[in-house]
Amino acid sequence: MAENGYADLEKQKLLLQQHEEKHFTSSEIIRDIIIGVSDGLTVPFALAAGLSGANVTSSIILIAGIAEVAAGAISMGLGGYLAAKSEADHYMRELKREQEEIISVPDIEAAECGEILAEYGVEPHEYEPVVNALRRNPQHWLNFMMKFELGLEKPDPMRALQSALTIAISYIIGGLIPLSPYMILPVAKDAVIASVLITILALLIFGFIKGHFTGDQSFKSAIQTAFIGAMASAAAYSIAKVFRV
């Protein structure tokens, strides 16, 4: 009997080695890139279009656009840093609280552990050995409760800095695309037309890629992203025309 169990275990290990699951595991980085690029493409694009509607020169639009990209990158990066830092701080607070509860009220925590397993269809006589095994290893027990009771994953210590840099760099890359025609064409009317064409194309490509990574329909995501950017720039341009002195 023991030999059969050992053989089954070895067979399972072999199957796991042969089976390679293809899951996307960099969702946080992709989320940061999406936030940075989408805002970078849209905000400077709308600003440049609005200033073009006010009939200012390309050089002024370029200066204002670069200043906005710099300020936006800093602001967005700082926002990403603070958000990730808050998540890490929240995790540590909950970790400390859960650790204290495991020490002070272990029976209650064990009962909660059983309830969690019962939600997955595990019967009491089946999960009791699991709960007892976890109680013998407080660290694994703590990790189990953090993940399955609170739904919290241990954050990467470098996550805050990584998020800040990813969002800021993505914002700069996205923001320079609608501004690039103003670096080449001295006449704002010509530059805004080129900016619209280039940015809409960039929004379509970005939306298509975003849809691929997020699981949405790629073509639908492309159209939606381009539409939002076009509406933002059209609104800014129209407002500038209305209030132009």
Disulfide bonds with the S-S distance in Angstrom:
none
